[in-house]
């Protein structure tokens, strides 16, 4: 069995506390001022390309601090072709 050496008391508190007794609801579809706070290029499950996963954080208004995720934003397929020598 793996042993984890982790002390949660050393982790700084979150900037915005979440009350677990309040139900979590999706952010309504609308236009929001947000910033990209994380992005990652990930391989497709089929292994034949990749896609960009993006995390946005709303920075103004009623939903300030909420995160919105978008994936796949752009998918890139690998090219399968034969290279022939000009000899």
C-alpha positions in Angstrom: 0.0 0.0 0.0 1.3 3.5 -0.9 2.0 5.9 1.9 1.2 9.6 1.4 3.1 12.2 3.4 0.6 15.0 3.2 -0.3 17.6 5.8 -3.5 19.5 4.8 -2.8 22.2 7.4 0.1 23.4 5.2 -2.2 24.1 2.2 -3.2 27.7 2.1 -7.0 28.3 2.3 -8.8 29.0 -1.0 -9.4 32.6 -1.9 -13.1 31.9 -2.2 -14.7 29.4 0.2 -17.4 27.1 -1.1 -20.3 26.3 1.2 -21.0 22.5 0.7 -24.6 23.0 1.9 -25.4 25.2 -1.1 -26.3 23.3 -4.2 -23.9 23.7 -7.1 -25.6 24.9 -10.3 -24.3 25.5 -13.8 -23.5 29.0 -14.9 -26.4 30.1 -17.2 -25.6 30.5 -20.9 -24.7 34.2 -21.4 -21.8 36.5 -22.2 -19.3 36.9 -19.3 -16.0 38.7 -18.8 -13.5 35.9 -18.2 -9.8 35.1 -18.4 -8.1 31.9 -19.6 -6.6 30.4 -16.4 -5.4 27.1 -17.8 -5.0 25.3 -21.1 -3.6 22.0 -22.0 -3.0 20.1 -25.3 -4.2 16.6 -24.8 -4.1 13.5 -27.0 -7.4 12.1 -28.3 -8.6 8.7 -26.9 -8.0 7.2 -30.3 -4.4 8.4 -30.3 -4.7 9.9 -33.8 -4.5 13.6 -32.9 -4.8 16.1 -30.1 -7.2 18.7 -28.7 -7.0 21.9 -26.7 -8.8 21.9 -23.3 -9.4 25.4 -21.9 -10.4 26.6 -18.4 -11.9 30.1 -18.1 -12.5 31.9 -14.8 -15.3 34.6 -14.7 -13.8 37.8 -13.4 -16.8 40.1 -13.0 -20.5 40.0 -12.0 -22.6 37.6 -10.1 -20.6 34.5 -11.1 -17.2 36.0 -10.4 -14.7 33.3 -9.5 -16.7 30.5 -11.2 -14.9 28.3 -13.7 -16.1 27.3 -17.1 -14.5 24.6 -19.2 -14.4 24.2 -23.0 -13.2 21.0 -24.7 -12.4 20.1 -27.4 -11.7 23.6 -28.5 -9.7 22.6 -31.5 -8.8 19.1 -32.7 -5.7 18.4 -34.7 -5.6 15.1 -36.6 -2.3 13.5 -37.4 -1.5 13.1 -41.0 -0.9 9.5 -42.2 1.1 9.5 -45.4 4.0 7.7 -47.0 7.3 9.5 -47.6 9.2 8.3 -50.6 12.8 8.9 -51.4 13.8 10.7 -54.6 16.7 8.3 -55.3 
